[in-house]
């Protein structure tokens, strides 16, 4: 039997090729037989993105439906497996503080922070956080808990709304789920489909293939040494990660002239100004990339030519004429690694990040970073880029409630050592455990709170592509800049809003003075950067002079 996911000589799966050519019935047959919607072609585009470029509403609806269906299946299968991994690890409580920073002065003032509180006990996991909902152009704050309870072949997932005292509960199990029932449950609305057909196709990728980790140095002149810092009571080595590139690609060939104009003209002064900091990269020395191919098969490529790996197509290819803009920006990530931290990244923390990454784009970015080959140690603090102007800083702290008491935790003298059933490899250092004892948790943490109503599965709109959400989050952050009442956080935009529901333009309220303030702020920021570089050069020159003098004296 032929492999349904086998790539052709041009880097496409059969489903990709059928979609690019606009062959609806071929795509339908392939999808019914399990073709993977999530596969990317050689150029890094998904099946859904290629479907959007055809402008075929029915094809987009079909692909979107099967994408959500396949995501649901992976979620059903993946959560019990991840909870089983957690069961083997030692129990713990930890807090993950997310802070967002920006090199843009005005944006940095509204960068948010949020703290995730994580309880892990056996096969049970609870994550508490504060969320905002997007409703009628305003953001609503609320308190949420996500509870995962593992069982033999299934898992119970609860979303607890503490403000409304309501619990949405769902049992996840592959057995007994009918394909047609699941497909019917994920039927996309016409609004969702039209939202994609009238918006640019955007993908954001963190390119780490050339990443390099180096120890940061501290001190001045000839007395520089490898840098260490204390992070929440743990001594950590500080590493810098260089050659990290954030690549944003935007396709607009499927848009009408009207929608192309809207996508270009709907920027605020801040967004327009920030465009200066984005580098347009292409084959012509950094100019705008514009590829003009043709719809379906305009250059009359024959099957013999297409499937012959030795035949050079040159610039010829299948598909609608592509209008592509690529922007790249180089970043430096930062790591604080502790070699004797009691938590294990692989056994205790990684499964939690995987669980949250199923429906959370920020955790997906974090997962992609920590799966790199990091230097040894537990990352007590991580700073990574998540968008062109934003970095996320994640700090692990208050392990087992040792820094600040947690009412749901109980310590005892016998809890200083791991239980016999726990995997001893989860513990890096017995001395670290002594300084921060293990704990016992109140079983009620993982149950429905007293007095709360259980109303069944929460029928939220399915999470959209993380790239769309990140784009939308940035747009909202910039539109709301300067508003004390409706300050937007990236996490809030990612969890509760969807692209396609574009907010009203605030340009009329901003005016030229706002852009002028921004230009002044950016100019000041640039001068500060130049001054810092000048001081660094002076230090290096002084160091060279001292070294030469010391050699002369000898």
N, C-alpha and C positions, 0 to 999 in steps of 0.2 A: 504494500500500500504506500502511495506517495505521501511525503511529509507535507501537510497542509501549510506549514510555516516556512518551507524552504524558500530561500531568497533566489530570485532570478539574477542573471548577470548584471542587472542594473540596480540591484539592492532592494528589490521590492518583493513582498510576499504576494501570493495570488490575490488575497483580499485587497492589498494596497493597489495592485495593478487594476483590478476590477473597479475599485473606487476612483482611481485617477482617470480611468476611461469613461466613468459615469455609467457603468453597466450595472443597473440596479438589481436585476434578477440574479446575475452571477454573484453579486455581493450577498444577496439574501440567502442563496444556497450555501455559500461558504460560511456565513454566520451561523446558520442552522446546524452546521456540522462542526462548530466549535472553533472557527478561525479567531485568532486573538486580536481584539480591537486595539489593545494597548501597544502592539508592536510598532516600532519606529522604522522608517525606511532609511536608506543609506544617508540621506540628507538630514535625518533627525526629526522628521515630521510624522505625526501619528495618523492613523486612518481617519479619525474624526476631522483633523485639520485639513486633510486632503479632500474629504467629502465637502467641507464648507467651501473650498476653493472652486468646486464644480457649480455652485449656486443651485444645486438640485435639492429642493426642500424635502422631497420624499426620501432621498438618499441620506441626507443629514439626519432626519428623524429616525430612520432605520438604524444607522450607525450609533447614534446617541443612545437609543434604547438598548442596544446590545452592549454598549460600553458600560452603562449603569447596571445591567444585568450581570455582566462578568465581574464587575466590582463587588456586587452583592454576594456572589458566589465565593469570591476570594475572601471577603470579610467573614462569611459564615465558616469557611474552612480555616482561616488564619487565626482567629481569636482564640479558639480552644487550644490550638498548638502553642501559641505564645504563653497562655496561662499555664500550660503544663510545664513549659520551660521555667516559668517563675516559681512553680511549686518546689522545684529542686534547689532553689536558692534560699539563702538565709533571709528571714523576715527583717524588715527595716521600715523606718519613716525618714523621709527627706523632703526638703523644700527646694524647689527650683525657681530661682528668681530670674525673670526675663526683663531685660532693660533694652530699650532701643535708643541708639545714638546716631547722630548725623553730623557730617562735617559742614552742613549748611546751617548757619547761625539761627535763622528764624525757625527752621524745621526742628532744630535741636531743642527748642524751648517747649515744643508740644510732644516730644517723644515720650511714650508712655512706659509704664512698668507694670508687671503683674507677677504674682507669686503662685506657683502651683504647689499644693501640698499633697504629698504622695504617701499613701499607706500600702504596704505590701505584707500580706499574711497568708502563707500557704499558697493556694491557688486563687486567692482573692486580691483584688486591687481596687483602690479608691483614689481618685484624683479630684481635688477641689480647686476651683478657680473662679474668678469674677469674669463675667461675660457682658457684652453689650449687644442688644438687638437693634437692627436697623428698621425703623418704622416711621413712615411719613416724614422722611427727611430728618429725623432726629435719632439720637442714639440713646438706648435705654440700658441702664446698668442693672445687673442681677447677679445672684449667687447660684452657682451650679456645682453639682457633684456628679462625677461619672464613676459608676461602680461596675466592676467586672467580677463575676463569680464563676469560677471554673467548676465543671462537673466531668463525669467520665468521658462522654462523647459530645458534649455540648457546653454552652456557656450562657449565663444570664447577664444581660447588659442593662443597667438602669441609668437613666438620666434624671437626677433629682433637682427639681426647681424649688429652692428653699423659700423664695419670695411668695410663690403661689401655693406652697405646701402640696405639690403634686409630683408624682413619680411616674415616669414613662418606662415601662419594663418590656424587654424583648428576650425571648429564648432563641439562641442561635444554634441550629443543628442542620447539617446537610440532609440527613435522612428525612424523607417525607415532604420535601419541597418539590413541587411540580414546576417544570420549566415554564409552561404557559402561564401559570399563576404568577410566577416571579416576573415574567416579561410584561404581563398586564399591569403589575404594580409599579413598573418603572417607565411607563409610557410617557415620553416627554410632551409637554404642552406646546401648542403652536407659538406661544410667547417665547418659550425657551429656544425653539428652533429659529424663529425670526431674529431673536437677540443675537444669535451667532452669525446669521447671514448678513446682518447690518452692522457688525462690529469687526475691527481688524482681528486677524489671527495672530496671537502674540505668544511667544514661548521664551522663557527665561531659564538659562542653564548656567550652573556653576562649573566652570571648566577647571578641573584640578589635576589634569594629566601631567602637568609639569611642576606640581607643587613640591616645595622643599621646606623642611623644618630646620630652623637654626636656633640655638640658645641665644636669648637676648643678653646684652652686656650692660653692666652698670658701672658707675664710677667715672672719673675724669682723667684725662691725659694718660700717663703711663700706669695708672692703677686701676685699670678696668678689669672686671671679673664677671663670671657668669651670673646672671641675675636670678635671685630667688625672692619670693614675696610670701607673706603669710595671708592665707585666704580662709577665713572662718576657722582659725585655729590650726590650720595645716600648712606646713611649709611646702611651697610649690616651686618647681623650676619653671621659668617663663620662656616660652618658645614663640618665635615668629614664623608664620607660614607665608612664604612669598610665592609669586607666580600663580596667584589665584585670580581668575578672570570671570567676570559676570557678563554673559553674552545675552543680549535681548534681540530677538529677530521678529520682525513684524511683516505680515503679508496683507496686501490690500487688493489683490486682483479681482476678488469676488464682489467688491463694493461698487455701488453706483457712484457717479461723480458727486452726487449730493452727499452721500454718506462719507465719501473720502474727504470732502470739504469739512464735514462736521468733525471727523476724527482729527483733522489737522487744526481746525479753528476753535476747538472747544477748550483750549488750554488757558489756564489762568496766567497772569504775569509771572508768577513763581515758576510754574511748569515750563513756560517758554524760556525763561532765563536759565533754568537748570539744564536745558538742552545744550547749552554751551559746554557743559562738563561732560557730555556724552560724546564718545568718539565714533564717527561713522567709518566703518571699515569695509573695504571692498578690494577688488583686484586692482583698482586704479589709484594706488597710493592713498587709501583712506577716504575715498569719495563714496558717495551714496551708491549702494548696489541696486541696480535695476536690471532684472533679467526679463527678456521678452520672448517667451516661447509661444505656444498657441494652444487653443482649446482641444482637448482629446488627443488628436494625432495630426496636427497641421502640416508637419513635414513629411507625411506619408511614410513613416517608418514601417517596414514590412516585418512580419513575425520572424523571418529568417535573420534579418538584421538585428532586431531587438534581442533575440535569444542567443545570438552568437557572441560568446565572450571575447572573441578575437576581433570583432568588428567595431571600429571606432565611430561612435555617433557624433563626436565633436560637441557642438553646442545644441544638437538636436535632442529632444526628449519628449515624453508624453506629458499631457496635461495643459491646462489653461495657461496663457501667458503669465508668468510670475512677476509680481511687483514686490520686491523684498528689500527691506531696510534692516541692516545689521548694526547694532551699537555695542561696543565693548568697553568695559572699564576694569582696570586692574585694581585689585585690593590686596591688603595684607591681613590675613587672619591672625589670631593670637590665642595661645593656649597656656594655661597654668596647670601643670601636671604634678601630682603628688604620688610618690612611689610607695608610700606606706599607708595609703588611705584604706579604711576598712571596707569600702564598697567595691564591688567588682563591676567594671563597665560591661563586660560581655554577658555575665550571668544575671546581674540584678537590674542594671539600668537600661541596657540595650533592648530587652523585651518590652519594657514600658514605653520607650520611645517608639518602637515598632507599632505597638498598640495605638498610641495616640496619632501616629503618622497616617493611619488608615483614613482618618477624616480631618486631619489638621495639617495644613501646608507648612506651617512654621516647624512643626516636629519633623516633617518630611525633609526639610532643608537640614535640620540638625542631624537626622539619621544619615543623610548622604555624606555629611562631613565626618561623623565619628566612625563610619565604616572604612575610612581611609586608613592606611597603615601609619598610625600615630606613634610617636615615641613612647617609651614605657611609662606607665603611671596612670592614675585616674584623673580625668579632666575636671578639677574642682571649679574651673572657670573657663569659658570658651567665648571668644568673640569672632563672629563670622558675618560676612556680608549677606544680606537677603534681598537687597534691591540696590539700584544705582546710588541712592543717597542714604541708605539706612544700613546700619549694622545691628545685629542682635547680640547681646551679651547675656550669657546664661551662667548663673552661679549656683552651685550646690551648697546647701548649708543646713544648720540645725538638725544634723543627723541624729535620729532617735531622740529628738527633743532635748539634747544635751546643752544647747545654747539658750534656748527659751523653753519653758515647760509647755507641754501639750496635754490638755486634759484627757484625751482619749488614750494616752500611753501610761504604762505602769512599769517602773523599774524595780528590780529586786536584786539582792546580792548574788543570787545564783544565775542571774541573766548576763553576767559579764562574759561568759563563754558561750559559743554557739551550741545549739541543741544537737544531740547525737544524730538526728535525722537531717540536719542541715549539711549542705555541701561545704566542707572545710575550705575548699579552694576559693570560696567566695570571700574569705577573709584574708586580707593582705598582711596584717600585722596584729599580733596579740596585744602589743602595747597600745595600739590605736584603739582596740576594742576596750581595753581597760579604761582608757581616758574617755571613751564614749560608749557606755554600756548598751548591750542589746535591750530590747524592750518587749513587753507584752501589750497586745492591743485589745481594746474593747470589741467583742464580736458584733456589737450593735452598729459599728461603723459600716458594715457591709449589708445591713438589712434596711428595709423600708422604715424610715423614721416614724415614731409614734405620732398619730394624728394626721399623717399625710394620706392623700388619696392616690390609689394606683389606677391609672387610666389606660393602660396598654401601650402599644407601640406609638412612639412619637413620629407623626407623619411630617417630618421636616422636608423641605426641598433638599434634594441630594446635593452634596457638595460639588461645586463646579471644579474645573481644572485649576490646579494651584497657581498656574501662571496667570490665568484670568483674574483670580482672586487677589493675587499680589498686585497686579496692575490696578485693580479697582480700589484696593486698600490705599495705595499711594495716591490715587486720584482723590479719594475722600480726604486723606490727610492734608493734601495741599489745598483743596477747596475750603476746608474748615480752618486753615491756619489763621490764627489771630482771634478765633472765637473762644472765649472762656467758657461759654455755656455748653458748646457742643464739640469739645476737643475729641478727636478721633484716635483710637489706638489701632495699630495694625492687627493685633490679635482679634479685636472686635470685628473689624471688617472681614477678616478671613473666616470667622466662624459663623457669622449670621447674615451675610449679604451676598448678593450674586451680581455678576456682570450683566450688562444689558439694561439695568434700571438706572440710567445715568441721572445724576442730580441736576438741579437747575443751575444755570451758570451764575457765578458770583462776580463775574468780571465787572459788571456795571457798578458794583459796590467797592471795587478795589481802587481803580483809578491809577493815574500815573505816579502818584506819590508813593504808593506801595512798591511799585517796581523800582522806583528811585531808592527807597530805603533798602531794598534787597541788594541793589547794585553797590550801594555804599558798604553794606554789611559784607558782601562777598569780596569787595576790594580790600576791606580791613582784614578779612580772613586770609586773603592771598598775601598781604604784606606780612602778617604774622608768620605765615609759612616760609616766606623768603628770609625773614629774620632768623627763624629757627635753623634753616639751612646754612645761613651765613655763620651762625655761632658754631655749628657742627664743623664747618670747614676750618674755622679758626682753631678749634680744639685739635683737629687733625694736623694742621700746620705746626701748632705748638708742640705736639707730640713728636713730630718729625725732628724739630729743632733740638728737643731734649735728648732724643736718641743719638743725634749726630754729635752733640756736646759730650755725652757720656762715652761715646766711642773715641772722641778726640782726647779726652782726659786719660784714657787708658794708654 
